[in-house]
Amino acid sequence: MRNSFTSTLLKWFSENGRQLPWRETRDPYAIWLSEIILQQTRIQQGMAYWERFMQRWPRVEDLARATEDEVLRMWQGLGYYSRARNLHTAARQILALGHFPCTLDEIKALKGVGDYTAAAIGSIAFDLPAAVVDGNVYRVLARHFGIDTPINTTEGKHTFTALAQELLPPKQASAFNQAMMDFGAIQCTPQSPRCLLCPLQETCVALREGRVEGLPVKLKKLQVKTRRLTYVYIRCQGMTAIHRRGEGDIWQGLWEPLLYEDAPLPPFCGKLTLLRKGVKHVLTHRILLADFYLLECDERPSLPSDYVWIGEQDIENYGVPRLVELLLEAVNK
């Protein structure tokens, strides 16, 4: 059954695999860049970012020599900004190393690279016989082999990783890993999988037992918190004030206007206008509810020392989170 699974999957991939630009090269930099961008990002959205990064920084040395602000600005709109910071740090690691790492341990030593990303880069760029295990792989294996061990437990991770490695043909690691990704994305999808047209339907345990919708199993652990933010965009003689968000919280390293969280606004000298109220912005572990204000004044208000004054037109040169983009849109209207 397992040999049949692998051969059938590879045949399906040869006929149905997606044509993606980073699959047309063996350049480990291009492959690594695609894997980092596609973490938590759909291919349709991520491809445009990959192309822009490759155009601006065609070599890892170019990316390493960029500033963090330049990288964050280029990343703007993708979310999960720690990926951009890790990408930049890893590029500098590679520059210091003198070459792109080519073993699994060396690749995993790069900032922001875990087991899945290391296996993807290693197998695709260097033919290393390492199986990838992500959401698509969990789903395909859980359904086909009827495995109900929760995928977000230590036991589940060991079970699925071992099975994926056992199924992987050592000399076709790249094709197998990409086939698993594509099969989960195109054929064995989370909702409405194409079971009636599936080449694996005769051996699929979940299909035979009517458990397709119930697999894979995932324990519910996530507790979502709500945070209330109030942004005040200051307009003072063509200038505005922003500060960079610090470590240990969302949007580290990005810039934002004057912020009050879970606190009332103090009195201001000038005209204060409410632009939008209760703007909802959903992150993985948080729901943000934000109010947007515009403060127009002739004298600069007293602000904390980490705020800097810039020309209003210059804010385009600073990386900002999506919620602040919405604020700026409201201000410009």
N, C-alpha and C positions, 0 to 999 in steps of 0.2 A: 504493500500500500504506500509506503514512504518513498520508494524508488519511483513509483508511478506518479506520486504527487509532484516530485521534483521535475521529472521529464515532461509532464503535462503543463506544469507552470512555465517552464522554459519555452515550450512550443507556443503557448499562448502569448508570451512576451515577444517572441520573434515576429508575431503577426499583429500585436496590438499595443506594443510599448509606445510610450509618449516620446515625441521628438522634442528634445529640450536642448538649448544651446550648450549647456555645461556637459552634456553627454557626447558632444562632438569633439571633445578635447581630453587629453590625459594630464593637462596642467593641474597639479594639485592645488595651486592657489585658486584657480577658477572653481574647482570642485568644492574646496573648503568654503569659499565665499558663498556658493549656492546653498550649502548645507546650513550655514549659520543664518542666512537670510530666511530660509524656508522653515526654520524652527518657529512654530506658532503662526505661520503665514501661508496663505494659499498660493499655489504656483502662479495663478493669473496675476496676482498683485506682486509677488516676489520677483518675477522675471524682469519687470521694468526696473526695479531697484538694482538687480544683479547687473543688468546692462549698463546702467548709469555708473555703478561702481567700477565696472571693468573699463568703461570709457575714460573715466577720470583718473583711476589708479590701475593701470593695466598689469602692474607687477606688484608683488607683495612689498617690495622695497618702497614703491611709491606710496602705498597705503601707510606703511610704518612711519614715513616722514611727514605725513599729514598731521595737523593738530586735532585734538579731540573735538574741538568745536566744529571743525570742518566735517569730521566723520558723523557727528551727531546731527548736523544740519542736513547732510546727505541722507541720513537714516530717517529723518522726520516723517511721520505718518505711518511708520511700520509698527510702532509700539514696542513694549518690552525692551527698553533702551539699554538695559544691561548687556544685551547682545552686541550692541554697537560698541560699547566701551570694551567688552571682552575681545571683540574682533580687533580693535585697535591695539590693545595690549598684546594679543597673540601675534599680530603682524610684527611688532617690535621684538617679541621673543624670537621669531623666525629670522629676522634681520640679524639679531645678535648671534644666533646659531650658525648663520652663514649658508644655510640651505633649508629647504622644506623638509621637516622630519618624515621619515619613511618607515618607521616601525610603529606598532600600535601603542607601545608605552610612550614613545616620543610624541606621537600625535596627541595622546591623551594628556600630556603635560602642558599642552597649549591652553591658555585661559579660555574658558567657555566651551571646551570640548569634552563631552562625556563618552560613555561606551558606544552609544548609537552613532554619534557623529564620527568618532574615531574609526568605527567599523566601516561606515559608508565611505569615508575618505580613503582609508587603507585599501579596501577592496576595489574601489573604482579607479583610483589613481595608481595603486601599486600592486594590484592583484593579490593582496593579502587574504587568506582564507578565513575571514571573520564575518559572522552573520550579523546583520542589523536587526534590531528589535525595537519597533515603535508601535504606535497605535494601529497602523495598518497590519503589521505583522501579528500583533496580539489577536486582532479580529479574525484574520484569515485562519490562523492556526487553531484558535479556540473553536471556531465553527467547524472547520473541516475535521478536527480530531475529537470534537465534543468535550473540550476541557473546560470545567467550570471553576477551576481554581482562580480566585480573584487576581486580576492582573496588577493591582497596586499593593500587593503584599510581597514580602521577601520570598516566600515559597513560590508565588506566581512568577516573579521575575526569573528565578532560577529555572523553573520548569520550562518556560517559553524560550529562554535563551538557550538552554541545552537542546531543546527540540529543533530550534532554528539552525543551530550549529550542526546537528546531526543530519539535517536535510540538505545542507549546503554542499554542492559539489566543489571540492577544493580548487579545481582548475577553471571553474566558471563562477567564481564568487561574485564578480561584478554583475554579470547577467542575472544571477539568482537574486541578489539583493535588490536590484532595480526592478526585477519582475515582481517580487513581493510587495514593494512599494506601489507599483502601478496596479497590481491585481486588487489590492485593498482600496485604492483610490477610484478605480474604474468599474470593477466587477463586483467585489465583495464589500460594498459600501455600507456605512453605518445604517442608513435608512434605505429601504426599498432595494436591497441587493438584487442583482440580475441572476437569480438562482436558476430560472428555467433555461437560460442561455449559458450556464456555467459549464465549462469543460470538466469540472471536478464534481459535478452533482451526484454521480453514481457512487462516489466514495465519501461524500460529505455526511458526517454523523449528525450535525445539527439539522440539515435538510431532511434527513431520514426520520429523525425523531421530533421534528417540528419545534426546534429550539433556536432557530436562526435569530429571532428578535431578542432572545434572552442571553445571547453570548456576544462578546465576552462579558464576564462578571466583573464589576468594579465596586469596591466598598465605598460608601459615601462618607467622606471625612471632611470635606471642605466647609469651612464656616465663613460666610461672606459678611464683611463688616461695612457699615455705611459711614461715610465721612462727609461733613458739611464744610464747604469752602466758600469764602467770599473774596473775589478778586476786585481790586480797584486799579483801573488803568488811569495813570496820572498824565494829564496833558498840560504842560507848563512851558509856554513860550517856545513851542516846537520841540520840547524835550520830554522824555518819559523815563521812569525809573524801573529797573529790573534787578533781579538777583538770581544767582545760580543755586539750584537745589543741592543740598548736601548729601552725604552718604547715609545709608541705612533706611531709606524711604523710597517711595515711587519716584520715577523720573530723575534719578540721580544724575547730576551734571547738566541738566537742561535748565533753561532760563524761564522766569515768570515775573509778571508784575506784582505789585503789592498784594500780599495774601494775608487774610485772617481766617483761622480755622477754629470752628466752634467758639467763636467770640464775636461780640457785637462790634460794630464799627465805631471808632472814636469820632468826636466832632472834627470837621475839616473846615479850613478857610477856603472858600471857593464854591463852585457850583457842582453838586453831586447828583448824577443822574443814574437811575436804575435802567440798565440796558436789557437784561434778561434775568429771570428768576427761576430757580429750581432746575437748572440744566443738568440732565442726568447723563453720567458717563460711567460705563461699566468696565471694570478691570477684572482680572481673574479672581482675585481675592477681596475685591472691594467694589462698592458702589459709591460713586462720588456725586453729590448734589451741590451744584455751584450757583452762586449769584454773581452777576457781572455788573460792575459800576464803572462809570466814567467820572473822574474828578478833573474839572477844568479850573485852573488857578493861575494867578500872576506871580506868586512866590512859591518857591519849593518848600513843601512840608518837611518837617524833621522825620527822618527815616532811620532804621537800623543801619549799622555801619557796612553791612554786606551788600547794600543796594548801590547800584551805579547809575549815573544819568547818561543817557544816549539820545541822539537825534531820533525822532519818531520813525523816520524813513530807514534808519539803520537796524531796526529790530529784525528786518528780513535776514540779517547776517548771523542771527543767533538761533540755535536749535531750541525749539519750544515743544512741549507736549501738545497733543491734539486738542485738549480742553482749552488751552491758551490760544490755539489757532481759532477756535470758535469765538473766544472773547475778542480777538483782534478783528474777526469778521464783523462782529456786532459793533465794535468801535468805528470801523470804516464805513458802516452804513449810516 
